[in-house]
Amino acid sequence: MPKSQKGQGESNDFIKVLKDILITQLGMAGVPQLRIREIVGGDIGRVNRIVKHLKNARRGREDR
């Protein structure tokens, strides 16, 4: 694989991680999922999968 293609793939992975972090932070701040999708872009399924874990984590803390 040429070096330029490898670097491009790493850039895409880096962008995905940054988007996941942004989704997580916005979810923790209580921003609605549809609004998060508008801000970050991409599909609502990805936002739902990430925010779902945040909700489960909050429930776990409340039980303690």
C-alpha positions in Angstrom: 0.0 0.0 0.0 1.5 3.4 -0.9 2.3 5.7 1.9 -0.3 8.3 0.9 -3.1 5.8 1.2 -2.0 4.6 4.6 -1.8 8.1 5.9 -5.3 8.9 4.5 -6.7 5.8 6.3 -5.1 6.9 9.6 -6.6 10.4 9.1 -10.1 8.9 8.7 -9.7 6.8 11.8 -8.5 9.9 13.7 -11.6 11.9 12.5 -13.9 9.0 13.6 -12.4 9.0 17.1 -12.8 12.8 17.4 -16.4 12.6 16.3 -17.0 9.8 18.9 -15.5 12.0 21.6 -17.7 14.9 20.5 -20.8 12.8 20.5 -19.9 11.5 24.0 -19.3 15.0 25.4 -22.5 16.4 23.8 -24.5 13.4 25.2 -23.1 14.0 28.7 -24.1 17.6 28.4 -27.7 16.5 27.7 -27.9 17.6 24.1 -30.7 15.7 22.3 -29.6 13.0 19.9 -31.1 14.6 16.8 -29.2 17.8 17.6 -26.0 15.9 18.1 -26.4 14.3 14.7 -26.9 17.8 13.1 -23.7 19.1 14.8 -21.4 16.1 14.2 -22.9 14.8 10.9 -23.1 11.2 10.0 -26.0 8.8 10.8 -28.3 8.8 13.8 -27.5 5.1 14.4 -23.9 5.9 15.4 -25.1 8.7 17.7 -27.7 6.3 19.3 -25.2 3.6 19.9 -22.8 5.9 21.7 -25.4 7.9 23.7 -27.1 4.6 24.8 -23.9 3.6 26.7 -23.9 6.9 28.5 -27.5 6.4 29.6 -26.7 2.9 30.9 -23.7 4.3 32.8 -25.8 6.9 34.5 -28.4 4.3 35.5 -25.6 2.2 37.0 -24.4 5.1 39.1 -27.9 5.8 40.4 -28.3 2.2 41.6 -25.2 2.5 43.9 
